[in-house]
Amino acid sequence: MKLPILLAAVARADDFASELLEDFARPGAGGHLGKSTYAMSHPFAFKGFMEQYFPTAEQLVRENSTKQCVEWAKLCIDDGSSSANVCKSKSAAQLHSVGAYERDSGSKSMEDIEADFTAAMGDLSAHDPYFETHAAFLTKDLDYYAGVFGNASVPTHHATFAEGGKSYDSLLLQVPGSLKAGAKSLLNLLLLGETTATLASRPGRNHEPRASQASRSSLASAHAKLDNAHHLYDADSKPVLTLVHVSWATSNLTRDVDFFENGLGGVKTDAGATGGMQTYNGAMTKGDAAEFRYVQSAKATRGPTTVAAWERYQTSLHKTCFKSAQNVGFDRLADNHIGHSENGKALDTFIHAQKASGLPYRIYGPPGKGSPPWFFYGYMPNGWGYQLTGQCTDKSLCPKSPFYDMCTQGVLPDCTAA
């Protein structure tokens, strides 16, 4: 590598190091599911929508940068736990959007992938299997969001369910984030709240038979957090939200549960089957408030890509671009992942399990002198990833690696580059 190129790469790595240390110090550092990240072609559409309608704070925002080859918006969601800056809270969740536009997205552009997902969502009037790919949050004032979205003509799917002796309403919406006209992002949000008289009288509530939309344990944890919150509304009078779970539609529930329990060491909290849908909820670490959720539906999608085909697309791209034995490669869809801090604990067990699975992974060492965390990216059988931060005690598992560089790693024409 020529000296100017090398120096530029080092400078980019230093920038990313300082930014990722900010990530590490924020939500998730307490050892729980703390963030969910999505590849997007238009992160600033995501940013604008989220800041307009939800209680957010900017954790890290980068406008389209030719120096870094990325545009991203990382937002903290106010859960009412802190009187200080939302992003200082150790329990508030984050939603990240990443526009790594030089990276390989496979035979389809990111915009076309987003258009396919949007076609499956349709006008949200009728349930589709892809509804189950979402991040779910509980609020004490779902009436507010129902009213705001109704007044602004923001499409939502309004449904009902019962859990733990309580009646709940839910609002599902697809968040903007695509450069393609008529398309939105891969991010769906599911807002949950106890049924009120206002919600019960609202037209358009959907009573189709479906499994409970969240586990009893995750709802109990979310209620406990909000019951003890410092505040229930932000400075702009938007109701705070706390993360309940991150969910994925699946074509093979048995496969995904096996990986979750044996690869990630997760523990089942709830499972059920209703109306042609099989659901599974689990906590990755004992004491986690927010859970993983997988849902397999017998119903066909209305979109052009089946859930199974989408899983094959992601996993095939990762298989092409990751050379895990050499610890090189990345791709654009690899940015679809959740984040879970191991709170300084060893990552070795997870790395061993990922290697045994034969699925792709990538490891990044501490980003600077004296910086403790290693960053481990593993990919599940459904193609979605998980990012763990912690220690790597067995150095044979964690070779030295160039740090994050979105101008060289996972980019066309060779996504296997280091």
C-alpha positions as CSV (number, residue, x, y, z in Angstrom):
1,M,0.0,0.0,0.0
2,K,1.4,3.4,-1.0
3,L,2.3,5.7,1.9
4,P,-0.5,8.4,1.2
5,I,-3.1,5.7,1.0
6,L,-1.8,4.1,4.2
7,L,-1.8,7.4,6.0
8,A,-5.4,8.1,4.9
9,A,-6.5,4.7,6.1
10,V,-4.8,5.2,9.5
11,A,-6.5,8.6,9.8
12,R,-9.9,7.1,9.0
13,A,-9.3,4.3,11.5
14,D,-8.4,6.8,14.2
15,D,-11.7,8.7,13.5
16,F,-13.7,5.5,13.6
17,A,-12.0,4.4,16.8
18,S,-13.0,7.5,18.7
19,E,-16.6,7.3,17.4
20,L,-16.9,3.6,18.3
21,L,-15.6,4.2,21.8
22,E,-18.5,6.6,22.1
23,D,-20.8,3.7,21.1
24,F,-19.2,1.4,23.7
25,A,-19.6,3.9,26.5
26,R,-23.3,4.4,25.8
27,P,-26.3,2.1,25.8
28,G,-25.4,-1.6,25.9
29,A,-22.5,-1.0,28.2
30,G,-24.5,-2.5,31.0
31,G,-24.5,-5.9,29.3
32,H,-27.8,-5.9,27.5
33,L,-29.3,-5.6,24.1
34,G,-28.8,-1.9,23.5
35,K,-29.0,-1.1,19.8
36,S,-30.3,-2.1,16.4
37,T,-28.5,-1.0,13.2
38,Y,-29.8,-0.9,9.7
39,A,-28.2,-0.5,6.3
40,M,-30.0,2.4,4.5
41,S,-29.5,4.4,1.3
42,H,-30.8,7.6,2.9
43,P,-29.9,7.8,6.6
44,F,-31.0,11.5,6.8
45,A,-34.5,10.6,5.8
46,F,-34.5,8.2,8.8
47,K,-33.0,11.0,11.0
48,G,-35.5,13.6,10.0
49,F,-38.5,11.3,10.5
50,M,-37.3,10.0,13.9
51,E,-36.6,13.4,15.2
52,Q,-39.9,14.8,14.1
53,Y,-42.0,12.1,15.7
54,F,-40.0,10.4,18.5
55,P,-38.1,11.4,21.6
56,T,-34.5,11.2,20.3
57,A,-31.0,12.6,20.8
58,E,-28.1,12.5,18.4
59,Q,-25.4,10.0,19.5
60,L,-23.4,10.4,16.3
61,V,-24.3,11.9,12.9
62,R,-22.1,12.1,9.8
63,E,-23.3,13.8,6.6
64,N,-22.2,12.2,3.3
65,S,-18.5,12.0,3.7
66,T,-16.1,11.3,0.7
67,K,-13.3,11.1,3.3
68,Q,-15.0,8.3,5.3
69,C,-17.2,6.8,2.5
70,V,-20.2,6.8,4.7
71,E,-23.2,8.7,5.8
72,W,-24.9,7.7,9.1
73,A,-27.2,8.8,11.8
74,K,-27.1,7.2,15.2
75,L,-29.9,8.2,17.5
76,C,-30.6,7.5,21.2
77,I,-34.3,6.9,22.1
78,D,-35.3,8.6,25.3
79,D,-36.6,6.0,27.8
80,G,-37.0,8.5,30.7
81,S,-34.3,6.9,32.7
82,S,-32.0,10.0,33.0
83,S,-32.4,13.7,33.6
84,A,-29.2,14.2,31.7
85,N,-28.4,13.9,28.0
86,V,-30.4,10.9,26.7
87,C,-27.2,9.4,25.2
88,K,-25.6,9.4,28.7
89,S,-28.2,6.8,29.8
90,K,-27.0,3.3,30.2
91,S,-30.4,1.8,29.5
92,A,-31.8,3.9,26.6
93,A,-31.7,2.0,23.3
94,Q,-30.2,3.3,20.1
95,L,-31.3,3.0,16.5
96,H,-28.5,3.4,13.9
97,S,-28.7,3.9,10.2
98,V,-25.6,3.3,8.0
99,G,-25.2,4.5,4.5
100,A,-21.9,2.8,3.5
101,Y,-22.5,3.5,-0.2
102,E,-19.2,2.1,-1.5
103,R,-19.9,-1.4,0.0
104,D,-21.2,-4.3,-2.0
105,S,-24.9,-5.0,-1.7
106,G,-25.0,-7.9,-4.1
107,S,-26.9,-8.2,-7.4
108,K,-29.4,-5.6,-6.1
109,S,-28.8,-2.0,-5.2
110,M,-29.6,-1.0,-1.6
111,E,-32.5,1.1,-3.1
112,D,-33.9,-1.9,-4.9
113,I,-33.7,-4.0,-1.7
114,E,-35.6,-1.3,0.1
115,A,-38.2,-1.2,-2.6
116,D,-38.8,-4.9,-2.3
117,F,-39.2,-4.6,1.4
118,T,-41.6,-1.7,1.0
119,A,-43.7,-3.7,-1.5
120,A,-44.1,-6.4,1.2
121,M,-45.3,-3.8,3.7
122,G,-47.8,-2.4,1.3
123,D,-50.2,0.1,2.8
124,L,-50.0,-1.7,6.1
125,S,-53.8,-2.5,6.0
126,A,-53.3,-6.3,6.1
127,H,-50.6,-8.3,8.0
128,D,-47.6,-9.5,6.0
129,P,-44.8,-11.8,7.3
130,Y,-42.3,-9.0,7.0
131,F,-44.3,-7.1,9.7
132,E,-42.4,-9.3,12.1
133,T,-39.0,-7.8,11.2
134,H,-39.1,-4.8,13.6
135,A,-37.9,-3.2,16.8
136,A,-40.6,-3.0,19.4
137,F,-41.0,-0.3,22.1
138,L,-43.4,0.1,25.0
139,T,-44.9,3.5,25.8
140,K,-47.2,4.7,28.6
141,D,-49.0,7.0,26.1
142,L,-49.8,5.1,22.8
143,D,-52.8,7.5,22.4
144,Y,-50.4,10.3,21.6
145,Y,-48.7,8.4,18.8
146,A,-52.0,7.1,17.4
147,G,-53.2,10.7,17.3
148,V,-50.0,12.2,15.8
149,F,-49.6,9.6,13.1
150,G,-53.3,9.8,12.3
151,N,-53.3,13.5,11.9
152,A,-50.1,13.4,9.8
153,S,-51.5,10.5,7.6
154,V,-48.5,8.4,8.5
155,P,-49.6,4.8,7.6
156,T,-49.8,2.4,10.5
157,H,-51.1,-1.1,11.2
158,H,-53.2,-0.9,14.4
159,A,-53.7,-4.2,16.1
160,T,-54.7,-5.6,19.5
161,F,-53.5,-8.5,21.7
162,A,-53.6,-9.7,25.3
163,E,-50.7,-10.7,27.5
164,G,-50.2,-11.2,31.2
165,G,-53.8,-10.4,32.0
166,K,-53.6,-7.0,30.2
167,S,-55.1,-5.8,26.9
168,Y,-52.7,-4.0,24.5
169,D,-52.8,-2.1,21.3
170,S,-50.0,-1.8,18.8
171,L,-49.0,0.5,16.0
172,L,-46.6,-0.8,13.3
173,L,-45.0,1.7,10.9
174,Q,-42.2,1.6,8.3
175,V,-39.6,4.3,8.8
176,P,-38.3,6.3,5.8
177,G,-34.7,5.8,4.8
178,S,-34.5,5.2,1.0
179,L,-33.3,7.3,-1.9
180,K,-35.7,5.4,-4.2
181,A,-39.0,7.1,-4.8
182,G,-41.9,5.4,-3.0
183,A,-39.6,3.2,-0.9
184,K,-38.8,3.4,2.8
185,S,-36.2,1.6,4.9
186,L,-35.8,-1.9,6.2
187,L,-36.7,-0.6,9.7
188,N,-40.1,-1.2,11.1
189,L,-41.1,0.1,14.5
190,L,-43.8,-1.6,16.6
191,L,-45.2,0.7,19.4
192,L,-47.0,-1.1,22.2
193,G,-49.3,0.3,24.9
194,E,-52.0,-0.8,27.2
195,T,-55.5,-0.4,25.7
196,T,-57.3,2.8,26.7
197,A,-60.8,4.1,26.0
198,T,-59.5,6.3,23.2
199,L,-57.6,3.5,21.5
200,A,-60.6,1.1,21.9
201,S,-62.8,3.6,20.1
202,R,-60.4,4.3,17.3
203,P,-61.5,3.0,13.9
204,G,-59.3,0.6,12.0
205,R,-58.2,-1.5,14.9
206,N,-57.3,-5.0,13.6
207,H,-58.5,-8.0,15.5
208,E,-57.2,-10.8,13.3
209,P,-56.1,-13.8,15.3
210,R,-52.4,-13.5,15.9
211,A,-49.9,-14.6,18.5
212,S,-49.1,-12.2,21.3
213,Q,-46.9,-9.5,20.0
214,A,-44.5,-9.5,23.0
215,S,-43.5,-11.9,25.7
216,R,-44.9,-11.5,29.3
217,S,-41.3,-11.2,30.6
218,S,-40.2,-8.4,28.2
219,L,-43.4,-6.4,28.8
220,A,-43.0,-6.8,32.6
221,S,-39.4,-5.5,32.3
222,A,-40.5,-2.6,30.1
223,H,-43.3,-1.6,32.4
224,A,-41.0,-1.7,35.4
225,K,-38.6,0.6,33.7
226,L,-41.3,3.1,32.8
227,D,-42.9,2.9,36.2
228,N,-39.6,4.0,37.7
229,A,-38.7,6.5,35.0
230,H,-37.4,10.0,35.8
231,H,-39.8,11.4,33.2
232,L,-42.5,10.0,30.9
233,Y,-42.3,12.9,28.3
234,D,-39.3,14.6,26.8
235,A,-38.9,18.4,26.6
236,D,-41.1,18.4,23.5
237,S,-43.9,16.5,25.2
238,K,-43.2,13.3,23.3
239,P,-43.9,10.1,25.3
240,V,-40.7,8.2,26.1
241,L,-40.1,4.7,24.8
242,T,-38.3,1.6,26.1
243,L,-37.1,-1.3,24.0
244,V,-39.1,-4.5,24.3
245,H,-37.5,-6.7,21.7
246,V,-35.9,-6.9,18.2
247,S,-37.7,-9.2,16.0
248,W,-37.1,-11.1,12.7
249,A,-39.5,-12.8,10.3
250,T,-38.0,-16.3,9.7
251,S,-38.6,-19.1,7.2
252,N,-37.2,-21.7,9.6
253,L,-37.9,-21.1,13.3
254,T,-36.2,-24.3,14.4
255,R,-33.0,-23.3,12.7
256,D,-32.9,-19.9,14.3
257,V,-33.9,-21.0,17.8
258,D,-31.1,-23.6,17.7
259,F,-28.5,-21.0,16.8
260,F,-29.9,-18.5,19.4
261,E,-29.8,-21.1,22.2
262,N,-26.6,-23.0,21.2
263,G,-24.6,-20.3,19.4
264,L,-25.5,-17.3,21.5
265,G,-26.3,-19.1,24.7
266,G,-29.8,-17.5,24.8
267,V,-32.7,-18.8,26.9
268,K,-36.3,-19.1,25.9
269,T,-38.7,-16.8,27.7
270,D,-41.9,-17.5,25.7
271,A,-43.1,-19.5,22.6
272,G,-46.5,-20.0,21.0
273,A,-48.5,-20.7,17.9
274,T,-51.6,-18.8,16.8
275,G,-53.3,-18.1,13.5
276,G,-50.7,-19.8,11.4
277,M,-47.8,-18.0,13.2
278,Q,-45.2,-19.6,15.4
279,T,-43.3,-17.3,17.8
280,Y,-40.2,-17.5,20.0
281,N,-38.9,-15.0,22.4
282,G,-35.6,-15.3,24.3
283,A,-33.1,-13.4,26.4
284,M,-29.5,-13.5,25.3
285,T,-28.2,-12.9,28.8
286,K,-29.9,-13.5,32.1
287,G,-31.4,-10.3,33.2
288,D,-31.7,-8.7,29.8
289,A,-34.7,-6.5,29.6
290,A,-35.0,-6.5,25.8
291,E,-35.3,-9.8,24.0
292,F,-34.7,-11.5,20.7
293,R,-37.9,-12.6,18.8
294,Y,-38.4,-14.8,15.8
295,V,-41.7,-15.4,14.0
296,Q,-42.5,-17.9,11.3
297,S,-45.7,-17.3,9.3
298,A,-47.6,-19.7,7.1
299,K,-48.9,-16.7,5.1
300,A,-47.2,-15.7,1.9
301,T,-45.7,-12.3,1.5
302,R,-47.3,-9.8,-0.9
303,G,-43.9,-8.6,-1.8
304,P,-41.6,-9.9,-4.6
305,T,-39.2,-11.7,-2.3
306,T,-40.1,-14.5,0.1
307,V,-38.7,-14.5,3.6
308,A,-36.6,-17.5,2.7
309,A,-35.3,-15.8,-0.5
310,W,-34.3,-12.7,1.5
311,E,-32.5,-14.9,4.0
312,R,-30.6,-16.6,1.2
313,Y,-29.7,-13.3,-0.4
314,Q,-28.2,-11.9,2.8
315,T,-26.4,-15.1,3.8
316,S,-25.0,-15.6,0.2
317,L,-23.7,-12.1,0.1
318,H,-21.9,-12.6,3.5
319,K,-20.5,-15.9,2.3
320,T,-19.1,-14.2,-0.7
321,C,-17.6,-11.2,1.0
322,F,-16.4,-12.5,4.4
323,K,-13.2,-14.5,4.5
324,S,-13.5,-15.3,8.2
325,A,-10.4,-17.5,8.5
326,Q,-8.3,-14.5,7.3
327,N,-10.5,-12.1,9.2
328,V,-11.1,-9.9,6.2
329,G,-14.1,-8.7,4.2
330,F,-17.4,-7.1,4.9
331,D,-20.5,-6.0,2.8
332,R,-23.3,-3.5,2.9
333,L,-25.9,-5.7,4.4
334,A,-23.5,-6.7,7.2
335,D,-24.6,-3.4,8.7
336,N,-27.9,-5.0,9.6
337,H,-27.2,-6.1,13.1
338,I,-28.1,-5.7,16.8
339,G,-25.6,-4.6,19.4
340,H,-25.0,-6.4,22.7
341,S,-22.2,-5.5,25.1
342,E,-20.7,-8.2,27.2
343,N,-19.7,-5.7,29.8
344,G,-16.0,-6.4,29.6
345,K,-16.4,-10.2,29.6
346,A,-14.6,-12.6,27.3
347,L,-15.9,-13.0,23.8
348,D,-14.1,-16.3,23.3
349,T,-17.1,-18.6,23.8
350,F,-19.1,-16.7,21.2
351,I,-16.2,-16.8,18.7
352,H,-15.8,-20.6,19.2
353,A,-19.5,-21.2,18.6
354,Q,-19.6,-19.0,15.5
355,K,-16.6,-20.8,14.0
356,A,-18.2,-24.1,14.7
357,S,-21.4,-23.0,13.0
358,G,-19.5,-22.3,9.8
359,L,-21.3,-18.9,9.5
360,P,-19.4,-15.7,8.7
361,Y,-17.8,-13.4,11.3
362,R,-15.3,-10.5,11.6
363,I,-13.2,-9.3,14.5
364,Y,-11.8,-5.9,15.1
365,G,-9.3,-5.3,17.8
366,P,-9.1,-2.5,20.4
367,P,-9.3,0.7,18.4
368,G,-6.5,2.5,20.3
369,K,-3.8,2.1,22.9
370,G,-5.3,1.3,26.2
371,S,-8.8,0.9,24.7
372,P,-10.4,-2.3,26.2
373,P,-13.1,-3.5,23.9
374,W,-12.9,-5.9,21.0
375,F,-15.7,-5.7,18.4
376,F,-17.0,-9.1,17.2
377,Y,-19.5,-9.3,14.4
378,G,-21.2,-12.7,13.9
379,Y,-24.0,-13.5,11.5
380,M,-27.0,-15.6,12.2
381,P,-28.5,-18.2,9.8
382,N,-31.1,-15.7,8.8
383,G,-28.4,-13.3,7.5
384,W,-28.8,-10.7,10.3
385,G,-25.9,-9.9,12.5
386,Y,-25.0,-9.3,16.1
387,Q,-22.2,-7.1,17.3
388,L,-20.6,-7.9,20.6
389,T,-18.1,-5.8,22.6
390,G,-15.9,-7.3,25.2
391,Q,-12.5,-8.9,25.8
392,C,-10.7,-11.4,23.7
393,T,-8.5,-13.4,26.0
394,D,-7.4,-16.1,23.6
395,K,-5.3,-14.1,21.1
396,S,-5.2,-17.0,18.7
397,L,-8.9,-16.3,18.1
398,C,-8.5,-12.6,17.7
399,P,-5.8,-11.7,15.2
400,K,-4.7,-8.2,14.7
401,S,-6.8,-6.5,12.0
402,P,-7.1,-3.2,10.3
403,F,-9.8,-1.2,12.1
404,Y,-13.0,-0.1,10.5
405,D,-12.5,1.5,7.0
406,M,-15.6,1.9,4.9
407,C,-13.5,3.1,2.0
408,T,-11.7,-0.2,1.7
409,Q,-13.6,-3.0,3.6
410,G,-16.5,-4.7,1.8
411,V,-16.4,-2.3,-1.1
412,L,-16.7,-3.0,-4.8
413,P,-15.1,-4.5,-6.8
414,D,-13.6,-6.8,-4.2
415,C,-15.7,-7.0,-1.0
416,T,-13.2,-9.5,0.5
417,A,-10.5,-6.8,0.9
418,A,-9.0,-6.3,4.4
